[in-house]
Amino acid sequence: MPMNEDALKTAREQAAVLASALPYLRRYAGDTIVVKYGGHAMGDPALSEAFGHDIALLKLIGVNPVVVHGGGPQINAMLERLEIKSSFVEGLRITDAAMVDIIEMVLSGSVNKQVAELINRAGALAIGISGKDGGMIQARKLTRTVRDPDSRIERVLDLGLVGEPERIDTRVLYALSGSGVIPVIAPIGVGADGQTYNINADTAAGAVAGALNATRLLMLTDVPGVLDENKQLIPELSAEDAQRGIASGMISGGMIPKVETCLEAVRAGARAAVILDGRVPHAVLLELFTDAGPGTLIRAA
């Protein structure tokens, strides 16, 4: 049956898109891409569905995606239901023994399985796991210091059972990816003594990307990327440029830990990291397969 003019125009546009993506498909074939999933992209149903399709598509075309997810709003909702108050220091939740059990239940339970299901519904095979599974994220207690503005004396903050990755055991991830499975990781770590630690999802994703020597770490955020002094998006930064931006104050506030996570990832072995606007539909595909990626790419050099 012949197409009408509108349908033919649409088909030609789709064919042109596929043809233009071919060089990028070749570039990333067989590569590992680590995606940190969170923020607005995780809370909006339409963006969530698009994310699941994007990750499934990556696997189906020969890329090896690994997803690390957050879940702050879901944790907050559960703590409110249980009438447990949270305290934060520098964006990190102070976590006692009772709270870490709740955080693990939410992240490794409902949230982890929901994210895996998004990808499964889109036609790929995803399995939700915790950083504790197979001792994958081996963690230690995170320490932070603050300086008193008057006395200039530094003191150590006790954040409780907040951890940071000490070592990533990649065997589970390679086993899953090699079997055609997409790992979906809840950022929960385990100490040498078996203690469970709550780990910031950005930090966990950066450590996983470095350990896997990922071609890209894609960090979905609720901002366009790194902005210059005129509030214009900076498409690309070298590691040195990023460090200078922090020192000069151009990179400030909540963007500093995200940029530092990217820097740590590329120093540890990732080829590049991207702070990506997760509010843009199909942001992952736009970043990887077009020249119009909605974010800032940070390279090692």
Secondary structure, 3 states (H helix, E strand, C coil): CCCCHHHHHHHHHHHHHHHHHHHHHHHHCCCEEEEEECCHHHHCHHHHHHHHHHHHHHHHCCCEEEEEECCHHHHHHHHHHCCCCCCEECCEECECHHHHHHHHHHHHHHHHHHHHHHHHHCCCCEEEEECCHHHCEEEEECCEEEECCCCCCEEEECCECEEEEEEECCHHHHHHHHCCCEEEEECEEECCCCCEEEECHHHHHHHHHHHCCCCEEEEEECCCCCECCCCCECCEEEHHHHHHHHHHCCCCCCHHHHHHHHHHHHHHCCCEEEEEECCCCCHHHHHHHCCCCCEEEEECC
